[in-house]
Amino acid sequence: MEVALAVSIVLKQDQRSGNLTDGIVKDILTNSPNYPHGIKVRLESGDVGRVKVIND
């Protein structure tokens, strides 16, 4: 996981629905290199959520 990657995240309010939000990683908020529920990131848009898909 690195800054500037295109990813799809699930926002806290979308955890039940599984709705994904696309964006570019601005900050990585999880300190661990892997985390069972997904690494938490902040997108350039300001949205915060857990990474579900890395988009090439």
mmCIF file of the C-alpha atoms, coordinates in Angstrom:
data_MODEL
# 
_entry.id   MODEL 
# 
loop_
_atom_site.group_PDB 
_atom_site.id 
_atom_site.type_symbol 
_atom_site.label_atom_id 
_atom_site.label_alt_id 
_atom_site.label_comp_id 
_atom_site.label_asym_id 
_atom_site.label_entity_id 
_atom_site.label_seq_id 
_atom_site.pdbx_PDB_ins_code 
_atom_site.Cartn_x 
_atom_site.Cartn_y 
_atom_site.Cartn_z 
_atom_site.occupancy 
_atom_site.B_iso_or_equiv 
_atom_site.pdbx_formal_charge 
_atom_site.auth_seq_id 
_atom_site.auth_comp_id 
_atom_site.auth_asym_id 
_atom_site.auth_atom_id 
_atom_site.pdbx_PDB_model_num 
ATOM 1  C CA . MET A 1 1  ? 0.000   0.000  0.000   1.00 0.00 ? 1  MET A CA 1 
ATOM 2  C CA . GLU A 1 2  ? 1.401   3.388  -0.945  1.00 0.00 ? 2  GLU A CA 1 
ATOM 3  C CA . VAL A 1 3  ? 0.351   6.994  -1.442  1.00 0.00 ? 3  VAL A CA 1 
ATOM 4  C CA . ALA A 1 4  ? -1.022  7.896  -4.918  1.00 0.00 ? 4  ALA A CA 1 
ATOM 5  C CA . LEU A 1 5  ? -2.494  4.429  -5.589  1.00 0.00 ? 5  LEU A CA 1 
ATOM 6  C CA . ALA A 1 6  ? -5.975  4.272  -7.107  1.00 0.00 ? 6  ALA A CA 1 
ATOM 7  C CA . VAL A 1 7  ? -8.174  2.260  -4.733  1.00 0.00 ? 7  VAL A CA 1 
ATOM 8  C CA . SER A 1 8  ? -11.765 1.444  -3.830  1.00 0.00 ? 8  SER A CA 1 
ATOM 9  C CA . ILE A 1 9  ? -12.614 1.838  -0.148  1.00 0.00 ? 9  ILE A CA 1 
ATOM 10 C CA . VAL A 1 10 ? -15.624 1.143  2.014   1.00 0.00 ? 10 VAL A CA 1 
ATOM 11 C CA . LEU A 1 11 ? -16.596 4.114  4.181   1.00 0.00 ? 11 LEU A CA 1 
ATOM 12 C CA . LYS A 1 12 ? -17.678 3.566  7.799   1.00 0.00 ? 12 LYS A CA 1 
ATOM 13 C CA . GLN A 1 13 ? -21.308 4.404  6.955   1.00 0.00 ? 13 GLN A CA 1 
ATOM 14 C CA . ASP A 1 14 ? -21.211 1.975  3.997   1.00 0.00 ? 14 ASP A CA 1 
ATOM 15 C CA . GLN A 1 15 ? -19.879 -1.060 5.892   1.00 0.00 ? 15 GLN A CA 1 
ATOM 16 C CA . ARG A 1 16 ? -23.300 -2.746 6.012   1.00 0.00 ? 16 ARG A CA 1 
ATOM 17 C CA . SER A 1 17 ? -24.166 -2.070 2.360   1.00 0.00 ? 17 SER A CA 1 
ATOM 18 C CA . GLY A 1 18 ? -20.648 -2.711 1.052   1.00 0.00 ? 18 GLY A CA 1 
ATOM 19 C CA . ASN A 1 19 ? -20.886 0.347  -1.225  1.00 0.00 ? 19 ASN A CA 1 
ATOM 20 C CA . LEU A 1 20 ? -17.404 1.242  -2.530  1.00 0.00 ? 20 LEU A CA 1 
ATOM 21 C CA . THR A 1 21 ? -15.907 4.702  -3.042  1.00 0.00 ? 21 THR A CA 1 
ATOM 22 C CA . ASP A 1 22 ? -13.111 5.164  -5.604  1.00 0.00 ? 22 ASP A CA 1 
ATOM 23 C CA . GLY A 1 23 ? -10.212 7.553  -5.157  1.00 0.00 ? 23 GLY A CA 1 
ATOM 24 C CA . ILE A 1 24 ? -6.484  8.176  -4.867  1.00 0.00 ? 24 ILE A CA 1 
ATOM 25 C CA . VAL A 1 25 ? -4.683  7.457  -1.567  1.00 0.00 ? 25 VAL A CA 1 
ATOM 26 C CA . LYS A 1 26 ? -3.483  10.641 0.153   1.00 0.00 ? 26 LYS A CA 1 
ATOM 27 C CA . ASP A 1 27 ? -2.555  9.229  3.600   1.00 0.00 ? 27 ASP A CA 1 
ATOM 28 C CA . ILE A 1 28 ? -2.193  5.720  5.031   1.00 0.00 ? 28 ILE A CA 1 
ATOM 29 C CA . LEU A 1 29 ? -3.767  5.681  8.503   1.00 0.00 ? 29 LEU A CA 1 
ATOM 30 C CA . THR A 1 30 ? -3.112  2.040  9.528   1.00 0.00 ? 30 THR A CA 1 
ATOM 31 C CA . ASN A 1 31 ? 0.396   1.491  10.919  1.00 0.00 ? 31 ASN A CA 1 
ATOM 32 C CA . SER A 1 32 ? 0.435   -2.277 10.359  1.00 0.00 ? 32 SER A CA 1 
ATOM 33 C CA . PRO A 1 33 ? 1.491   -3.479 6.862   1.00 0.00 ? 33 PRO A CA 1 
ATOM 34 C CA . ASN A 1 34 ? -1.525  -5.812 6.800   1.00 0.00 ? 34 ASN A CA 1 
ATOM 35 C CA . TYR A 1 35 ? -4.761  -5.691 8.728   1.00 0.00 ? 35 TYR A CA 1 
ATOM 36 C CA . PRO A 1 36 ? -7.590  -8.245 8.581   1.00 0.00 ? 36 PRO A CA 1 
ATOM 37 C CA . HIS A 1 37 ? -10.376 -5.694 7.961   1.00 0.00 ? 37 HIS A CA 1 
ATOM 38 C CA . GLY A 1 38 ? -8.457  -3.663 5.366   1.00 0.00 ? 38 GLY A CA 1 
ATOM 39 C CA . ILE A 1 39 ? -5.882  -0.909 5.661   1.00 0.00 ? 39 ILE A CA 1 
ATOM 40 C CA . LYS A 1 40 ? -7.466  2.429  6.603   1.00 0.00 ? 40 LYS A CA 1 
ATOM 41 C CA . VAL A 1 41 ? -6.602  5.304  4.270   1.00 0.00 ? 41 VAL A CA 1 
ATOM 42 C CA . ARG A 1 42 ? -7.601  8.900  3.555   1.00 0.00 ? 42 ARG A CA 1 
ATOM 43 C CA . LEU A 1 43 ? -8.342  9.682  -0.082  1.00 0.00 ? 43 LEU A CA 1 
ATOM 44 C CA . GLU A 1 44 ? -7.451  12.958 -1.818  1.00 0.00 ? 44 GLU A CA 1 
ATOM 45 C CA . SER A 1 45 ? -11.182 13.783 -1.560  1.00 0.00 ? 45 SER A CA 1 
ATOM 46 C CA . GLY A 1 46 ? -10.909 13.597 2.254   1.00 0.00 ? 46 GLY A CA 1 
ATOM 47 C CA . ASP A 1 47 ? -12.981 10.397 2.542   1.00 0.00 ? 47 ASP A CA 1 
ATOM 48 C CA . VAL A 1 48 ? -11.644 7.873  5.079   1.00 0.00 ? 48 VAL A CA 1 
ATOM 49 C CA . GLY A 1 49 ? -12.251 4.142  4.833   1.00 0.00 ? 49 GLY A CA 1 
ATOM 50 C CA . ARG A 1 50 ? -10.756 0.687  4.518   1.00 0.00 ? 50 ARG A CA 1 
ATOM 51 C CA . VAL A 1 51 ? -9.208  -0.481 1.239   1.00 0.00 ? 51 VAL A CA 1 
ATOM 52 C CA . LYS A 1 52 ? -11.138 -3.289 -0.452  1.00 0.00 ? 52 LYS A CA 1 
ATOM 53 C CA . VAL A 1 53 ? -9.695  -3.125 -3.999  1.00 0.00 ? 53 VAL A CA 1 
ATOM 54 C CA . ILE A 1 54 ? -6.475  -1.745 -5.483  1.00 0.00 ? 54 ILE A CA 1 
ATOM 55 C CA . ASN A 1 55 ? -7.281  -0.415 -8.976  1.00 0.00 ? 55 ASN A CA 1 
ATOM 56 C CA . ASP A 1 56 ? -4.492  -0.507 -11.542 1.00 0.00 ? 56 ASP A CA 1 
# 
